[in-house]
């Protein structure tokens, strides 16, 4: 069975907040790395 079925509402909320935080950090980090990589390739 799916693990998520056994999670309490508090655990689900915590997981959602953690995922949102990871996304808020990951998107700018990936953007910076891509732009740095493109800059290096352009020169």
Buried (B, 14 or more C-beta within 10 A) or exposed (E): EEEEEEEEEEEEEEEEEEEEEEEEEEEEEEEEEEEEEEEEEEE
